[in-house]
Structures are given as C-alpha cells and as structure tokens.
Amino acid sequence: MKKIVLMVVAMFTMTTSFAENENNNAVNSVEAYDMTVNMRKLAVTLGLNSDQMEAVQDIHNVFCKEMKLAANAHSSEREALVDMAVKKDVRYMHFILDEKQYRKYLALLNTTLINRGLK
C-alpha cells in the first residue's frame, strides 16, 4: 500500500511539473511578441520632432496590435503574420522618418526581433 501511495505522489509531481513547464513556454512565447516600447526614449534615440513622434506612435500602436494577433495565431501562421506586420511597419516608418532616422530604426527593430527569437 505504501508503494502505491508513493507511486501516485511521484506521478502527480511529474505531471504537475510537466504541465507547469508547458504553460511557462507558452507565456514566454507570447511575451516575445509584445513590442511595446518607451516612446520618449525612442523619440530621443531617433531625434524625432513632435509631428514625427505622433505619427511614429500611431504606426507603432498598429504594429503592436498586429504582433499580438500573431502571438495568438496558430503556430503555422505566426511567421507569416510577423513578416507581414514587420514589412508594413517598416514601409510606414520609411515614409515618416528621414534616411538617418530610418537606418537607426531598422537597426533597433532588427536587434529586438533577433533578441526575442522572432527572426
């Protein structure tokens, strides 16, 4: 009887730890798609004027929403949704930013995507 109880406790512990790791992996992958940034720091880094800052903030909000949609999508669709969101964001930013600002923004975006494992 004692062996059966110990076996049940061991099975329960292994099942719980496995399910816990699975939930943590899901949360980590969703967190990787959260692209919110401090807009003031981005504005200072890129040297934005007030008009550019408003436009960049609007574009970035749309980008964040699209990335959240990608995070919640089926795994087979994620990569395509991320690529589409990044291409749209880059295209809109190119319209708003001058060449120097645009190159710096691309470097920041690429670094962020690589660090989060999205590229």
N, CA, C and O atoms as a printed pandas DataFrame, in Angstrom:
     atom_number atom_name residue_name chain_id  residue_number  x_coord  y_coord  z_coord
0              1         N          MET        A               1    0.826   -1.188    0.000
1              2        CA          MET        A               1    0.000    0.000    0.000
2              3         C          MET        A               1    0.876    1.260    0.000
3              4         O          MET        A               1    0.587    2.227   -0.706
4              5         N          LYS        A               2    1.929    1.236    0.786
5              6        CA          LYS        A               2    2.824    2.380    0.881
6              7         C          LYS        A               2    3.483    2.669   -0.469
7              8         O          LYS        A               2    3.647    3.831   -0.841
8              9         N          LYS        A               3    3.858    1.628   -1.197
9             10        CA          LYS        A               3    4.480    1.785   -2.514
10            11         C          LYS        A               3    3.499    2.397   -3.511
11            12         O          LYS        A               3    3.894    3.212   -4.346
12            13         N          ILE        A               4    2.253    2.022   -3.435
13            14        CA          ILE        A               4    1.232    2.567   -4.339
14            15         C          ILE        A               4    1.045    4.054   -4.089
15            16         O          ILE        A               4    0.969    4.839   -5.035
16            17         N          VAL        A               5    0.971    4.446   -2.829
17            18        CA          VAL        A               5    0.804    5.864   -2.482
18            19         C          VAL        A               5    2.008    6.664   -2.971
19            20         O          VAL        A               5    1.841    7.743   -3.539
20            21         N          LEU        A               6    3.204    6.156   -2.763
21            22        CA          LEU        A               6    4.410    6.843   -3.224
22            23         C          LEU        A               6    4.438    6.953   -4.746
23            24         O          LEU        A               6    4.864    7.968   -5.298
24            25         N          MET        A               7    3.983    5.906   -5.411
25            26        CA          MET        A               7    3.922    5.918   -6.873
26            27         C          MET        A               7    2.942    6.985   -7.361
27            28         O          MET        A               7    3.235    7.712   -8.310
28            29         N          VAL        A               8    1.789    7.077   -6.717
29            30        CA          VAL        A               8    0.779    8.076   -7.099
30            31         C          VAL        A               8    1.327    9.484   -6.878
31            32         O          VAL        A               8    1.146   10.353   -7.730
32            33         N          VAL        A               9    1.991    9.722   -5.754
33            34        CA          VAL        A               9    2.573   11.036   -5.468
34            35         C          VAL        A               9    3.644   11.381   -6.497
35            36         O          VAL        A               9    3.708   12.516   -6.970
36            37         N          ALA        A              10    4.485   10.409   -6.845
37            38        CA          ALA        A              10    5.530   10.647   -7.847
38            39         C          ALA        A              10    4.925   10.974   -9.213
39            40         O          ALA        A              10    5.393   11.884   -9.897
40            41         N          MET        A              11    3.899   10.242   -9.607
41            42        CA          MET        A              11    3.239   10.506  -10.898
42            43         C          MET        A              11    2.598   11.890  -10.899
43            44         O          MET        A              11    2.692   12.622  -11.885
44            45         N          PHE        A              12    1.951   12.244   -9.803
45            46        CA          PHE        A              12    1.310   13.558   -9.715
46            47         C          PHE        A              12    2.345   14.675   -9.809
47            48         O          PHE        A              12    2.118   15.679  -10.485
48            49         N          THR        A              13    3.475   14.504   -9.135
49            50        CA          THR        A              13    4.535   15.507   -9.157
50            51         C          THR        A              13    5.116   15.673  -10.562
51            52         O          THR        A              13    5.335   16.795  -11.017
52            53         N          MET        A              14    5.363   14.565  -11.239
53            54        CA          MET        A              14    5.918   14.645  -12.596
54            55         C          MET        A              14    4.928   15.295  -13.556
55            56         O          MET        A              14    5.321   16.098  -14.402
56            57         N          THR        A              15    3.670   14.961  -13.434
57            58        CA          THR        A              15    2.644   15.541  -14.308
58            59         C          THR        A              15    2.509   17.036  -14.069
59            60         O          THR        A              15    2.390   17.811  -15.018
60            61         N          THR        A              16    2.525   17.440  -12.816
61            62        CA          THR        A              16    2.406   18.859  -12.482
62            63         C          THR        A              16    3.596   19.649  -13.009
63            64         O          THR        A              16    3.418   20.721  -13.586
64            65         N          SER        A              17    4.804   19.134  -12.821
65            66        CA          SER        A              17    5.987   19.861  -13.293
66            67         C          SER        A              17    6.007   19.934  -14.815
67            68         O          SER        A              17    6.439   20.944  -15.369
68            69         N          PHE        A              18    5.553   18.899  -15.501
69            70        CA          PHE        A              18    5.494   18.931  -16.964
70            71         C          PHE        A              18    4.496   19.977  -17.434
71            72         O          PHE        A              18    4.798   20.746  -18.346
72            73         N          ALA        A              19    3.321   20.023  -16.835
73            74        CA          ALA        A              19    2.296   20.997  -17.228
74            75         C          ALA        A              19    2.751   22.413  -16.911
75            76         O          ALA        A              19    2.441   23.341  -17.657
76            77         N          GLU        A              20    3.477   22.591  -15.823
77            78        CA          GLU        A              20    3.964   23.915  -15.460
78            79         C          GLU        A              20    4.954   24.433  -16.499
79            80         O          GLU        A              20    4.878   25.596  -16.894
80            81         N          ASN        A              21    5.872   23.593  -16.944
81            82        CA          ASN        A              21    6.836   23.999  -17.960
82            83         C          ASN        A              21    6.155   24.323  -19.275
83            84         O          ASN        A              21    6.561   25.256  -19.968
84            85         N          GLU        A              22    5.136   23.577  -19.625
85            86        CA          GLU        A              22    4.408   23.827  -20.866
86            87         C          GLU        A              22    3.732   25.189  -20.818
87            88         O          GLU        A              22    3.752   25.919  -21.809
88            89         N          ASN        A              23    3.134   25.544  -19.687
89            90        CA          ASN        A              23    2.490   26.851  -19.545
90            91         C          ASN        A              23    3.514   27.972  -19.572
91            92         O          ASN        A              23    3.262   29.023  -20.163
92            93         N          ASN        A              24    4.672   27.766  -18.939
93            94        CA          ASN        A              24    5.712   28.791  -18.956
94            95         C          ASN        A              24    6.219   29.033  -20.368
95            96         O          ASN        A              24    6.460   30.181  -20.742
96            97         N          ASN        A              25    6.387   27.973  -21.167
97            98        CA          ASN        A              25    6.845   28.138  -22.543
98            99         C          ASN        A              25    5.830   28.920  -23.359
99           100         O          ASN        A              25    6.212   29.755  -24.178
100          101         N          ALA        A              26    4.547   28.667  -23.150
101          102        CA          ALA        A              26    3.512   29.394  -23.879
102          103         C          ALA        A              26    3.522   30.863  -23.504
103          104         O          ALA        A              26    3.390   31.729  -24.369
104          105         N          VAL        A              27    3.678   31.152  -22.211
105          106        CA          VAL        A              27    3.714   32.553  -21.770
106          107         C          VAL        A              27    4.935   33.247  -22.339
107          108         O          VAL        A              27    4.834   34.381  -22.806
108          109         N          ASN        A              28    6.092   32.591  -22.311
109          110        CA          ASN        A              28    7.311   33.202  -22.832
110          111         C          ASN        A              28    7.188   33.507  -24.313
111          112         O          ASN        A              28    7.668   34.543  -24.772
112          113         N          SER        A              29    6.562   32.637  -25.057
113          114        CA          SER        A              29    6.443   32.900  -26.486
114          115         C          SER        A              29    5.491   34.061  -26.750
115          116         O          SER        A              29    5.723   34.842  -27.673
116          117         N          VAL        A              30    4.434   34.190  -25.967
117          118        CA          VAL        A              30    3.514   35.322  -26.137
118          119         C          VAL        A              30    4.195   36.618  -25.728
119          120         O          VAL        A              30    3.991   37.652  -26.363
120          121         N          GLU        A              31    5.005   36.573  -24.670
121          122        CA          GLU        A              31    5.720   37.763  -24.224
122          123         C          GLU        A              31    6.731   38.230  -25.265
123          124         O          GLU        A              31    7.018   39.424  -25.345
124          125         N          ALA        A              32    7.263   37.337  -26.043
125          126        CA          ALA        A              32    8.231   37.711  -27.071
126          127         C          ALA        A              32    7.596   38.592  -28.138
127          128         O          ALA        A              32    8.290   39.370  -28.793
128          129         N          TYR        A              33    6.297   38.478  -28.315
129          130        CA          TYR        A              33    5.602   39.247  -29.339
130          131         C          TYR        A              33    5.130   40.610  -28.829
131          132         O          TYR        A              33    4.571   41.390  -29.599
132          133         N          ASP        A              34    5.341   40.905  -27.567
133          134        CA          ASP        A              34    4.953   42.202  -27.012
134          135         C          ASP        A              34    6.009   43.232  -27.405
135          136         O          ASP        A              34    7.132   43.191  -26.901
136          137         N          MET        A              35    5.662   44.139  -28.286
137          138        CA          MET        A              35    6.621   45.092  -28.834
138          139         C          MET        A              35    6.474   46.502  -28.275
139          140         O          MET        A              35    6.938   47.460  -28.893
140          141         N          THR        A              36    5.840   46.644  -27.123
141          142        CA          THR        A              36    5.684   47.975  -26.560
142          143         C          THR        A              36    7.049   48.532  -26.167
143          144         O          THR        A              36    7.901   47.815  -25.642
144          145         N          VAL        A              37    7.237   49.808  -26.429
145          146        CA          VAL        A              37    8.485   50.490  -26.111
146          147         C          VAL        A              37    8.172   51.822  -25.456
147          148         O          VAL        A              37    7.047   52.317  -25.535
148          149         N          ASN        A              38    9.161   52.388  -24.818
149          150        CA          ASN        A              38    9.042   53.719  -24.250
150          151         C          ASN        A              38    9.201   54.711  -25.408
151          152         O          ASN        A              38   10.294   54.875  -25.951
152          153         N          MET        A              39    8.113   55.357  -25.770
153          154        CA          MET        A              39    8.125   56.236  -26.945
154          155         C          MET        A              39    9.032   57.445  -26.762
155          156         O          MET        A              39    9.620   57.920  -27.733
156          157         N          ARG        A              40    9.158   57.949  -25.549
157          158        CA          ARG        A              40   10.044   59.097  -25.332
158          159         C          ARG        A              40   11.498   58.730  -25.603
159          160         O          ARG        A              40   12.239   59.493  -26.223
160          161         N          LYS        A              41   11.896   57.547  -25.127
161          162        CA          LYS        A              41   13.279   57.111  -25.371
162          163         C          LYS        A              41   13.516   56.848  -26.853
163          164         O          LYS        A              41   14.587   57.150  -27.380
164          165         N          LEU        A              42   12.509   56.282  -27.526
165          166        CA          LEU        A              42   12.632   56.064  -28.962
166          167         C          LEU        A              42   12.738   57.400  -29.690
167          168         O          LEU        A              42   13.530   57.538  -30.622
168          169         N          ALA        A              43   11.943   58.383  -29.270
169          170        CA          ALA        A              43   11.972   59.700  -29.895
170          171         C          ALA        A              43   13.330   60.377  -29.704
171          172         O          ALA        A              43   13.849   61.007  -30.625
172          173         N          VAL        A              44   13.893   60.247  -28.524
173          174        CA          VAL        A              44   15.214   60.835  -28.261
174          175         C          VAL        A              44   16.280   60.106  -29.078
175          176         O          VAL        A              44   17.158   60.740  -29.663
176          177         N          THR        A              45   16.205   58.794  -29.117
177          178        CA          THR        A              45   17.198   57.999  -29.852
178          179         C          THR        A              45   17.176   58.326  -31.338
179          180         O          THR        A              45   18.224   58.453  -31.971
180          181         N          LEU        A              46   15.970   58.462  -31.892
181          182        CA          LEU        A              46   15.849   58.737  -33.324
182          183         C          LEU        A              46   15.914   60.219  -33.651
183          184         O          LEU        A              46   16.091   60.585  -34.813
184          185         N          GLY        A              47   15.773   61.080  -32.649
185          186        CA          GLY        A              47   15.787   62.519  -32.884
186          187         C          GLY        A              47   14.519   62.985  -33.594
187          188         O          GLY        A              47   14.592   63.724  -34.577
188          189         N          LEU        A              48   13.370   62.561  -33.105
189          190        CA          LEU        A              48   12.091   62.881  -33.749
190          191         C          LEU        A              48   11.594   64.259  -33.340
191          192         O          LEU        A              48   11.801   64.695  -32.208
192          193         N          ASN        A              49   10.934   64.941  -34.275
193          194        CA          ASN        A              49   10.225   66.165  -33.917
194          195         C          ASN        A              49    8.817   65.774  -33.465
195          196         O          ASN        A              49    8.468   64.594  -33.502
196          197         N          SER        A              50    8.010   66.738  -33.042
197          198        CA          SER        A              50    6.706   66.424  -32.450
198          199         C          SER        A              50    5.756   65.777  -33.462
199          200         O          SER        A              50    5.001   64.873  -33.106
200          201         N          ASP        A              51    5.787   66.231  -34.717
201          202        CA          ASP        A              51    4.915   65.633  -35.731
202          203         C          ASP        A              51    5.313   64.181  -36.005
203          204         O          ASP        A              51    4.459   63.301  -36.105
204          205         N          GLN        A              52    6.601   63.949  -36.121
205          206        CA          GLN        A              52    7.089   62.598  -36.352
206          207         C          GLN        A              52    6.759   61.695  -35.167
207          208         O          GLN        A              52    6.422   60.525  -35.348
208          209         N          MET        A              53    6.856   62.238  -33.959
209          210        CA          MET        A              53    6.602   61.438  -32.769
210          211         C          MET        A              53    5.159   60.941  -32.747
211          212         O          MET        A              53    4.910   59.782  -32.418
212          213         N          GLU        A              54    4.218   61.798  -33.090
213          214        CA          GLU        A              54    2.811   61.381  -33.133
214          215         C          GLU        A              54    2.591   60.295  -34.185
215          216         O          GLU        A              54    1.917   59.298  -33.927
216          217         N          ALA        A              55    3.159   60.495  -35.359
217          218        CA          ALA        A              55    2.988   59.515  -36.434
218          219         C          ALA        A              55    3.648   58.181  -36.083
219          220         O          ALA        A              55    3.072   57.119  -36.322
220          221         N          VAL        A              56    4.845   58.237  -35.522
221          222        CA          VAL        A              56    5.559   57.021  -35.139
222          223         C          VAL        A              56    4.783   56.290  -34.048
223          224         O          VAL        A              56    4.715   55.061  -34.060
224          225         N          GLN        A              57    4.208   57.013  -33.122
225          226        CA          GLN        A              57    3.437   56.388  -32.062
226          227         C          GLN        A              57    2.200   55.675  -32.624
227          228         O          GLN        A              57    1.880   54.562  -32.207
228          229         N          ASP        A              58    1.516   56.313  -33.560
229          230        CA          ASP        A              58    0.349   55.682  -34.190
230          231         C          ASP        A              58    0.746   54.424  -34.957
231          232         O          ASP        A              58    0.088   53.389  -34.849
232          233         N          ILE        A              59    1.819   54.521  -35.727
233          234        CA          ILE        A              59    2.289   53.369  -36.503
234          235         C          ILE        A              59    2.713   52.239  -35.566
235          236         O          ILE        A              59    2.421   51.070  -35.820
236          237         N          HIS        A              60    3.399   52.595  -34.490
237          238        CA          HIS        A              60    3.879   51.573  -33.556
238          239         C          HIS        A              60    2.716   50.896  -32.820
239          240         O          HIS        A              60    2.780   49.700  -32.539
240          241         N          ASN        A              61    1.666   51.643  -32.508
241          242        CA          ASN        A              61    0.496   51.044  -31.863
242          243         C          ASN        A              61   -0.148   50.001  -32.770
243          244         O          ASN        A              61   -0.549   48.936  -32.302
244          245         N          VAL        A              62   -0.249   50.302  -34.067
245          246        CA          VAL        A              62   -0.792   49.338  -35.028
246          247         C          VAL        A              62    0.119   48.115  -35.101
247          248         O          VAL        A              62   -0.363   46.983  -35.143
248          249         N          PHE        A              63    1.426   48.338  -35.116
249          250        CA          PHE        A              63    2.396   47.246  -35.152
250          251         C          PHE        A              63    2.247   46.338  -33.930
251          252         O          PHE        A              63    2.287   45.113  -34.053
252          253         N          CYS        A              64    2.077   46.942  -32.752
253          254        CA          CYS        A              64    1.910   46.150  -31.525
254          255         C          CYS        A              64    0.649   45.294  -31.583
255          256         O          CYS        A              64    0.659   44.140  -31.154
256          257         N          LYS        A              65   -0.421   45.848  -32.105
257          258        CA          LYS        A              65   -1.672   45.086  -32.225
258          259         C          LYS        A              65   -1.514   43.921  -33.196
259          260         O          LYS        A              65   -2.009   42.823  -32.942
260          261         N          GLU        A              66   -0.825   44.163  -34.303
261          262        CA          GLU        A              66   -0.603   43.083  -35.272
262          263         C          GLU        A              66    0.292   41.989  -34.690
263          264         O          GLU        A              66    0.089   40.810  -34.979
264          265         N          MET        A              67    1.267   42.361  -33.883
265          266        CA          MET        A              67    2.138   41.372  -33.259
266          267         C          MET        A              67    1.378   40.560  -32.208
267          268         O          MET        A              67    1.641   39.370  -32.036
268          269         N          LYS        A              68    0.441   41.195  -31.508
269          270        CA          LYS        A              68   -0.384   40.450  -30.556
270          271         C          LYS        A              68   -1.269   39.451  -31.285
271          272         O          LYS        A              68   -1.479   38.334  -30.811
272          273         N          LEU        A              69   -1.783   39.853  -32.431
273          274        CA          LEU        A              69   -2.571   38.919  -33.238
274          275         C          LEU        A              69   -1.714   37.728  -33.671
275          276         O          LEU        A              69   -2.173   36.586  -33.665
276          277         N          ALA        A              70   -0.475   38.007  -34.041
277          278        CA          ALA        A              70    0.434   36.935  -34.445
278          279         C          ALA        A              70    0.733   36.000  -33.268
279          280         O          ALA        A              70    0.846   34.787  -33.444
280          281         N          ALA        A              71    0.858   36.574  -32.071
281          282        CA          ALA        A              71    1.148   35.763  -30.891
282          283         C          ALA        A              71    0.005   34.804  -30.586
283          284         O          ALA        A              71    0.231   33.689  -30.117
284          285         N          ASN        A              72   -1.210   35.237  -30.850
285          286        CA          ASN        A              72   -2.375   34.409  -30.544
286          287         C          ASN        A              72   -2.792   33.515  -31.702
287          288         O          ASN        A              72   -3.718   32.717  -31.560
288          289         N          ALA        A              73   -2.136   33.632  -32.825
289          290        CA          ALA        A              73   -2.477   32.831  -34.002
290          291         C          ALA        A              73   -1.892   31.424  -33.875
291          292         O          ALA        A              73   -1.051   31.159  -33.016
292          293         N          HIS        A              74   -2.349   30.548  -34.734
293          294        CA          HIS        A              74   -1.829   29.176  -34.781
294          295         C          HIS        A              74   -0.350   29.229  -35.167
295          296         O          HIS        A              74    0.061   30.112  -35.921
296          297         N          SER        A              75    0.427   28.318  -34.671
297          298        CA          SER        A              75    1.884   28.351  -34.881
298          299         C          SER        A              75    2.276   28.304  -36.353
299          300         O          SER        A              75    3.327   28.824  -36.726
300          301         N          SER        A              76    1.453   27.693  -37.189
301          302        CA          SER        A              76    1.790   27.632  -38.616
302          303         C          SER        A              76    1.607   28.983  -39.309
303          304         O          SER        A              76    2.200   29.223  -40.360
304          305         N          GLU        A              77    0.798   29.857  -38.733
305          306        CA          GLU        A              77    0.527   31.166  -39.334
306          307         C          GLU        A              77    1.375   32.283  -38.736
307          308         O          GLU        A              77    1.450   33.372  -39.304
308          309         N          ARG        A              78    2.012   32.027  -37.599
309          310        CA          ARG        A              78    2.731   33.079  -36.880
310          311         C          ARG        A              78    3.803   33.761  -37.713
311          312         O          ARG        A              78    3.857   34.988  -37.788
312          313         N          GLU        A              79    4.645   32.968  -38.330
313          314        CA          GLU        A              79    5.778   33.540  -39.064
314          315         C          GLU        A              79    5.308   34.463  -40.183
315          316         O          GLU        A              79    5.879   35.534  -40.388
316          317         N          ALA        A              80    4.274   34.055  -40.900
317          318        CA          ALA        A              80    3.745   34.891  -41.984
318          319         C          ALA        A              80    3.142   36.171  -41.437
319          320         O          ALA        A              80    3.310   37.235  -42.033
320          321         N          LEU        A              81    2.436   36.088  -40.303
321          322        CA          LEU        A              81    1.840   37.288  -39.711
322          323         C          LEU        A              81    2.910   38.247  -39.188
323          324         O          LEU        A              81    2.778   39.464  -39.317
324          325         N          VAL        A              82    3.963   37.691  -38.600
325          326        CA          VAL        A              82    5.056   38.546  -38.116
326          327         C          VAL        A              82    5.740   39.234  -39.295
327          328         O          VAL        A              82    6.010   40.433  -39.240
328          329         N          ASP        A              83    6.019   38.483  -40.358
329          330        CA          ASP        A              83    6.654   39.078  -41.536
330          331         C          ASP        A              83    5.799   40.197  -42.122
331          332         O          ASP        A              83    6.309   41.255  -42.489
332          333         N          MET        A              84    4.492   39.949  -42.207
333          334        CA          MET        A              84    3.590   40.960  -42.746
334          335         C          MET        A              84    3.570   42.209  -41.866
335          336         O          MET        A              84    3.596   43.329  -42.376
336          337         N          ALA        A              85    3.523   42.018  -40.543
337          338        CA          ALA        A              85    3.497   43.147  -39.610
338          339         C          ALA        A              85    4.785   43.954  -39.693
339          340         O          ALA        A              85    4.756   45.184  -39.681
340          341         N          VAL        A              86    5.912   43.260  -39.777
341          342        CA          VAL        A              86    7.211   43.953  -39.844
342          343         C          VAL        A              86    7.334   44.722  -41.162
343          344         O          VAL        A              86    7.781   45.869  -41.169
344          345         N          LYS        A              87    6.945   44.103  -42.264
345          346        CA          LYS        A              87    7.031   44.782  -43.564
346          347         C          LYS        A              87    6.157   46.033  -43.603
347          348         O          LYS        A              87    6.568   47.073  -44.117
348          349         N          LYS        A              88    4.951   45.921  -43.055
349          350        CA          LYS        A              88    4.053   47.075  -43.032
350          351         C          LYS        A              88    4.615   48.183  -42.146
351          352         O          LYS        A              88    4.566   49.357  -42.511
352          353         N          ASP        A              89    5.154   47.807  -40.969
353          354        CA          ASP        A              89    5.733   48.783  -40.054
354          355         C          ASP        A              89    6.917   49.495  -40.701
355          356         O          ASP        A              89    7.034   50.717  -40.617
356          357         N          VAL        A              90    7.785   48.735  -41.338
357          358        CA          VAL        A              90    8.972   49.305  -41.969
358          359         C          VAL        A              90    8.572   50.239  -43.117
359          360         O          VAL        A              90    9.161   51.306  -43.287
360          361         N          ARG        A              91    7.589   49.841  -43.886
361          362        CA          ARG        A              91    7.140   50.666  -45.012
362          363         C          ARG        A              91    6.574   52.009  -44.515
363          364         O          ARG        A              91    6.879   53.062  -45.076
364          365         N          TYR        A              92    5.753   51.959  -43.464
365          366        CA          TYR        A              92    5.176   53.192  -42.931
366          367         C          TYR        A              92    6.243   54.075  -42.270
367          368         O          TYR        A              92    6.208   55.299  -42.399
368          369         N          MET        A              93    7.184   53.451  -41.566
369          370        CA          MET        A              93    8.242   54.224  -40.915
370          371         C          MET        A              93    9.147   54.893  -41.949
371          372         O          MET        A              93    9.636   56.000  -41.725
372          373         N          HIS        A              94    9.363   54.234  -43.060
373          374        CA          HIS        A              94   10.200   54.815  -44.114
374          375         C          HIS        A              94    9.566   56.092  -44.665
375          376         O          HIS        A              94   10.264   57.022  -45.068
376          377         N          PHE        A              95    8.257   56.121  -44.675
377          378        CA          PHE        A              95    7.540   57.299  -45.152
378          379         C          PHE        A              95    7.669   58.473  -44.171
379          380         O          PHE        A              95    7.715   59.629  -44.594
380          381         N          ILE        A              96    7.727   58.185  -42.875
381          382        CA          ILE        A              96    7.746   59.215  -41.836
382          383         C          ILE        A              96    9.158   59.700  -41.511
383          384         O          ILE        A              96    9.376   60.897  -41.325
384          385         N          LEU        A              97   10.103   58.790  -41.443
385          386        CA          LEU        A              97   11.453   59.121  -40.972
386          387         C          LEU        A              97   12.362   59.519  -42.129
387          388         O          LEU        A              97   12.164   59.100  -43.269
388          389         N          ASP        A              98   13.375   60.346  -41.807
389          390        CA          ASP        A              98   14.378   60.630  -42.824
390          391         C          ASP        A              98   15.348   59.448  -42.890
391          392         O          ASP        A              98   15.220   58.497  -42.120
392          393         N          GLU        A              99   16.300   59.505  -43.792
393          394        CA          GLU        A              99   17.161   58.346  -44.065
394          395         C          GLU        A              99   17.992   57.919  -42.845
395          396         O          GLU        A              99   18.111   56.727  -42.562
396          397         N          LYS        A             100   18.556   58.875  -42.137
397          398        CA          LYS        A             100   19.388   58.561  -40.971
398          399         C          LYS        A             100   18.532   57.946  -39.858
399          400         O          LYS        A             100   18.923   56.955  -39.241
400          401         N          GLN        A             101   17.377   58.536  -39.615
401          402        CA          GLN        A             101   16.470   58.007  -38.596
402          403         C          GLN        A             101   15.980   56.608  -38.981
403          404         O          GLN        A             101   15.876   55.718  -38.138
404          405         N          TYR        A             102   15.688   56.437  -40.249
405          406        CA          TYR        A             102   15.184   55.160  -40.739
406          407         C          TYR        A             102   16.215   54.046  -40.557
407          408         O          TYR        A             102   15.865   52.946  -40.130
408          409         N          ARG        A             103   17.469   54.317  -40.873
409          410        CA          ARG        A             103   18.528   53.310  -40.703
410          411         C          ARG        A             103   18.685   52.928  -39.228
411          412         O          ARG        A             103   18.865   51.757  -38.896
412          413         N          LYS        A             104   18.615   53.934  -38.348
413          414        CA          LYS        A             104   18.732   53.663  -36.920
414          415         C          LYS        A             104   17.527   52.858  -36.425
415          416         O          LYS        A             104   17.681   51.959  -35.599
416          417         N          TYR        A             105   16.329   53.178  -36.928
417          418        CA          TYR        A             105   15.132   52.435  -36.544
418          419         C          TYR        A             105   15.223   50.978  -37.005
419          420         O          TYR        A             105   14.866   50.066  -36.259
420          421         N          LEU        A             106   15.698   50.763  -38.222
421          422        CA          LEU        A             106   15.862   49.394  -38.720
422          423         C          LEU        A             106   16.828   48.595  -37.852
423          424         O          LEU        A             106   16.587   47.422  -37.567
424          425         N          ALA        A             107   17.911   49.226  -37.436
425          426        CA          ALA        A             107   18.879   48.545  -36.578
426          427         C          ALA        A             107   18.236   48.160  -35.244
427          428         O          ALA        A             107   18.440   47.050  -34.752
428          429         N          LEU        A             108   17.465   49.069  -34.666
429          430        CA          LEU        A             108   16.786   48.781  -33.397
430          431         C          LEU        A             108   15.758   47.664  -33.563
431          432         O          LEU        A             108   15.677   46.759  -32.733
432          433         N          LEU        A             109   14.979   47.733  -34.632
433          434        CA          LEU        A             109   13.941   46.721  -34.865
434          435         C          LEU        A             109   14.558   45.345  -35.107
435          436         O          LEU        A             109   14.097   44.348  -34.551
436          437         N          ASN        A             110   15.594   45.291  -35.931
437          438        CA          ASN        A             110   16.262   44.007  -36.209
438          439         C          ASN        A             110   16.861   43.410  -34.942
439          440         O          ASN        A             110   16.746   42.207  -34.705
440          441         N          THR        A             111   17.496   44.242  -34.132
441          442        CA          THR        A             111   18.087   43.767  -32.882
442          443         C          THR        A             111   17.015   43.227  -31.950
443          444         O          THR        A             111   17.200   42.186  -31.320
444          445         N          THR        A             112   15.897   43.932  -31.862
445          446        CA          THR        A             112   14.801   43.489  -30.999
446          447         C          THR        A             112   14.238   42.160  -31.472
447          448         O          THR        A             112   14.014   41.259  -30.664
448          449         N          LEU        A             113   14.007   42.028  -32.767
449          450        CA          LEU        A             113   13.458   40.788  -33.299
450          451         C          LEU        A             113   14.409   39.608  -33.110
451          452         O          LEU        A             113   13.974   38.499  -32.800
452          453         N          ILE        A             114   15.692   39.848  -33.295
453          454        CA          ILE        A             114   16.689   38.780  -33.119
454          455         C          ILE        A             114   16.772   38.379  -31.650
455          456         O          ILE        A             114   16.815   37.190  -31.334
456          457         N          ASN        A             115   16.794   39.361  -30.750
457          458        CA          ASN        A             115   16.899   39.062  -29.318
458          459         C          ASN        A             115   15.689   38.289  -28.794
459          460         O          ASN        A             115   15.812   37.500  -27.858
460          461         N          ARG        A             116   14.535   38.513  -29.391
461          462        CA          ARG        A             116   13.321   37.816  -28.943
462          463         C          ARG        A             116   13.093   36.511  -29.684
463          464         O          ARG        A             116   12.120   35.806  -29.417
464          465         N          GLY        A             117   13.981   36.185  -30.612
465          466        CA          GLY        A             117   13.872   34.919  -31.320
466          467         C          GLY        A             117   12.801   34.914  -32.396
467          468         O          GLY        A             117   12.315   33.848  -32.774
468          469         N          LEU        A             118   12.430   36.067  -32.889
469          470        CA          LEU        A             118   11.385   36.170  -33.900
470          471         C          LEU        A             118   11.944   36.240  -35.312
471          472         O          LEU        A             118   11.187   36.229  -36.282
472          473         N          LYS        A             119   13.251   36.313  -35.431
473          474        CA          LYS        A             119   13.880   36.420  -36.744
474          475         C          LYS        A             119   14.999   35.427  -36.866
475          476         O          LYS        A             119   15.656   35.361  -37.905
